[in-house]
Amino acid sequence: MTLTAIQLIRIPISEFASMLATLIVILIILAILASAIKIVKEYERAVIFRLGRLLGAKGPGIFFIIPIVDTFRRVDLRVLSFDVPKQRIVTKDNVTCDVDAVVYYRVFDPVKAVIQVENYILATNLLAQTTLRDVLGQVELDDLLTKREELNKRLQEILDAATDPWGIKVVTVAIKDVTLPESMQRAIAKQAEAERERRSRIIMADGEYQAAAKMAEAAKLYAETPIAVKLREFQMLSEVAREKNLIVIAPSVVSEVATTAALVEGISKRKTRE
């Protein structure tokens, strides 16, 4: 009876061990499958290496790797933005100012972005800072303030050419702000005020020139038609009489003294009656 009981006990123990081994194998298989199945999003790519050798980029969607043997690195293909911190710039005309900008770039070749540069984000950011200082240091302050679009395009072209071997496309570079010293701000304000004063004087001089030209034309017309001068005198006298003022006029022609005196006397009497 004792032998039979031991045999009955051994059978369940062996079956339990078999079940346990089966469970362990299943868990190992699941772990291997879990580590072998990978998923990347639509805007991502996975650059795969097998024993250190490049296999290529996979994605989007699901793909498989060999655990332990294969490794991969995710690369984001969306447009990234980098806010370049303020850089102290000394312009071509020796003016010191602080300039900050923003750079937009994206990865167009994930393989190059992984194998050509250690950290493409850090490398692009540092390159943007140095390029900003180099390019803006070659222009004068007036160009820096008035030609931002041209400078933005120039910065974008330089950065794009430098990052192209890394699989990076620089989309846009925009200068955000230019901070000038207070003394320079006052000087620019004075310059703007002087420029406005110059324009106003030019406008006034041009008006005087046009008025003189018209007066010269009028004098020429009066010289050609003396009767027009007489009509103008009568019109002026009537305007004086309308204002009820007494003005003594010395004519340039002696023969007209009597006529002018009579007109003045009539105006005086009219004012006395009123």
C-alpha positions in Angstrom: 0.0 0.0 0.0 2.8 2.4 0.8 4.4 1.9 -2.6 1.2 2.5 -4.4 0.6 5.7 -2.5 4.1 6.9 -3.4 3.5 6.2 -7.1 0.2 8.1 -6.9 2.0 11.0 -5.4 4.8 11.0 -7.9 2.5 11.2 -10.9 0.9 14.6 -9.9 4.3 16.0 -9.1 5.7 15.1 -12.5 2.7 16.5 -14.3 3.0 19.7 -12.3 6.6 20.0 -13.3 5.7 19.5 -16.9 3.0 22.1 -16.7 5.3 24.5 -15.0 8.0 24.0 -17.7 5.3 24.5 -20.4 4.2 27.7 -18.7 7.8 29.0 -18.5 8.3 28.2 -22.2 5.1 30.0 -23.1 6.2 33.0 -21.1 9.6 33.1 -22.7 8.0 32.9 -26.2 5.6 35.7 -25.3 8.5 37.8 -24.0 10.4 37.2 -27.2 7.4 38.1 -29.3 6.8 41.2 -27.3 10.4 42.3 -27.8 10.3 41.3 -31.4 7.1 43.2 -32.4 7.5 46.9 -32.7 5.2 49.7 -33.8 6.1 53.2 -35.0 3.6 56.0 -35.7 2.8 57.6 -39.0 5.3 60.5 -38.4 8.1 58.2 -37.1 10.6 55.9 -38.6 12.8 53.2 -37.0 16.4 52.9 -38.1 17.4 49.2 -37.5 20.9 47.8 -36.8 21.7 44.1 -36.8 24.9 43.3 -34.9 26.0 46.8 -35.5 25.3 46.8 -39.3 22.7 49.1 -40.8 19.6 47.3 -42.1 17.6 50.4 -43.1 14.5 52.3 -41.9 11.2 50.7 -41.2 7.7 52.1 -40.7 5.2 53.4 -40.2 3.2 50.6 -38.7 4.3 47.2 -37.3 7.6 45.5 -38.0 9.7 42.7 -36.4 13.2 42.6 -35.1 15.3 39.8 -33.6 15.7 40.4 -29.9 19.3 40.9 -28.6 20.6 40.8 -32.2 18.7 43.8 -33.6 18.6 47.3 -32.2 16.7 50.3 -33.5 16.3 54.1 -33.0 13.1 56.1 -33.5 13.3 59.3 -35.5 10.6 61.9 -35.6 9.8 63.3 -39.0 7.7 66.2 -37.9 8.8 69.8 -38.1 10.8 70.8 -35.0 11.2 74.3 -33.7 14.2 75.7 -31.9 14.2 79.0 -30.1 17.7 80.4 -30.5 18.7 82.2 -27.3 19.8 85.8 -27.5 23.2 86.1 -29.1 25.5 89.1 -28.6 26.2 90.5 -32.0 28.7 93.1 -33.1 27.6 94.4 -36.5 29.8 95.5 -39.3 29.6 99.1 -38.2 30.7 98.2 -34.6 27.3 98.3 -32.9 26.6 95.8 -30.2 23.1 94.3 -30.0 21.3 91.2 -28.8 19.4 89.1 -31.4 17.3 86.1 -31.0 15.6 83.9 -33.7 13.6 80.8 -34.2 14.5 77.9 -36.5 12.1 75.3 -38.0 13.6 72.1 -39.4 12.6 68.5 -40.1 14.3 65.1 -40.8 13.9 64.1 -44.4 16.4 61.1 -44.3 16.2 59.2 -41.0 19.2 57.0 -41.9 21.5 60.0 -42.4 20.2 61.7 -39.3 21.3 58.6 -37.2 24.5 57.5 -38.8 26.0 60.9 -40.0 25.7 62.8 -36.7 25.6 61.7 -33.1 22.8 64.0 -32.0 21.2 65.8 -34.9 18.9 68.0 -32.7 21.8 69.3 -30.6 24.1 69.7 -33.7 21.4 71.7 -35.6 20.7 73.9 -32.6 24.4 74.8 -32.0 25.0 75.3 -35.8 22.0 77.8 -35.8 23.6 79.8 -33.0 27.0 80.1 -34.6 25.5 80.8 -38.0 23.4 83.6 -36.6 26.4 85.3 -35.1 28.5 84.9 -38.2 26.0 86.2 -40.7 24.6 89.1 -38.7 28.1 90.2 -37.8 28.8 90.9 -41.5 25.9 93.3 -42.0 25.4 96.9 -40.8 22.8 97.9 -38.2 20.5 99.6 -40.7 20.4 96.4 -42.8 19.7 94.3 -39.7 16.7 96.5 -38.8 15.3 97.0 -42.3 16.2 93.8 -44.3 15.0 91.0 -42.0 13.4 89.0 -44.8 16.6 89.0 -46.8 18.6 88.0 -43.8 16.1 85.3 -42.9 16.4 83.8 -46.3 20.2 84.0 -46.2 20.3 82.2 -42.8 17.9 79.5 -44.0 20.0 78.8 -47.1 23.3 78.6 -45.2 21.8 76.3 -42.5 20.1 74.1 -45.1 23.3 73.6 -47.0 25.2 72.7 -43.8 22.6 70.3 -42.5 21.8 68.6 -45.8 24.5 65.8 -45.3 22.8 65.0 -41.9 19.4 64.4 -43.6 18.0 67.7 -42.1 15.9 70.2 -44.0 15.8 73.7 -42.6 12.4 75.0 -43.4 12.4 78.6 -42.0 14.6 80.9 -40.0 13.0 84.0 -38.5 14.7 86.8 -36.6 12.4 87.5 -33.7 13.8 90.5 -31.9 16.8 92.9 -32.0 17.6 94.6 -28.7 19.7 97.8 -28.9 21.5 99.7 -26.2 19.6 102.7 -24.8 22.1 105.2 -26.2 21.7 103.7 -29.7 17.9 103.9 -29.4 18.2 107.6 -28.6 20.5 108.1 -31.6 18.1 106.3 -33.9 15.3 108.5 -32.6 17.3 111.6 -33.3 18.1 110.3 -36.8 14.5 109.6 -37.5 13.5 113.1 -36.3 16.2 114.7 -38.4 15.0 112.7 -41.4 11.4 113.9 -40.9 12.7 117.5 -40.6 14.6 117.2 -43.8 11.6 115.9 -45.7 9.4 118.7 -44.4 11.9 121.3 -45.5 12.1 119.7 -48.9 8.3 119.8 -49.2 8.2 123.4 -48.1 11.0 124.4 -50.6 9.2 122.5 -53.4 6.0 124.4 -52.5 7.9 127.7 -52.6 9.4 126.8 -56.0 6.1 125.9 -57.5 4.5 129.2 -56.1 7.4 131.2 -57.5 7.0 129.5 -60.9 3.3 130.4 -60.9 4.0 134.0 -59.9 6.5 134.2 -62.7 3.9 133.0 -65.1 1.4 135.5 -63.7 3.9 138.4 -64.0 4.6 137.4 -67.6 0.8 137.3 -68.3 0.4 140.8 -66.7 3.3 142.1 -68.8 1.6 140.9 -72.0 -1.9 142.3 -71.0 -1.6 145.5 -68.9 -5.4 145.7 -68.6 -5.3 142.6 -66.5 -3.1 144.5 -63.9 -5.8 147.2 -63.8 -8.5 144.7 -63.2 -6.5 143.2 -60.5 -6.1 146.6 -58.8 -9.8 147.2 -58.9 -10.5 143.8 -57.4 -8.1 144.4 -54.6 -9.6 147.8 -53.8 -13.1 146.3 -53.7 -11.8 143.7 -51.3 -10.3 146.4 -49.1 -13.6 148.3 -49.2 -15.5 145.2 -48.2 -13.3 144.8 -45.1 -14.0 148.5 -44.1 -10.4 149.4 -43.9 -8.6 152.6 -44.9 -5.4 151.9 -46.9 -3.4 154.5 -48.8 -2.1 153.2 -52.1 0.8 154.8 -53.9 0.4 154.0 -57.6 3.4 153.4 -59.8 2.0 155.6 -62.6 1.6 159.3 -62.0 -1.4 159.6 -64.3 -3.3 157.3 -62.2 -3.0 159.4 -59.0 -6.3 161.2 -59.4 -8.2 158.0 -60.0 -6.7 156.3 -57.0 -7.2 159.4 -54.8 -10.9 159.5 -55.8 -11.3 155.9 -54.9 -9.7 156.4 -51.5 -11.8 159.4 -50.8 -15.0 157.5 -51.6 -14.0 154.7 -49.4 -13.2 157.1 -46.5 -16.6 158.9 -46.8 -18.4 155.6 -46.9 -16.6 154.5 -43.7 -17.5 157.9 -42.0 -21.2 157.5 -42.8 -21.1 154.0 -41.3 
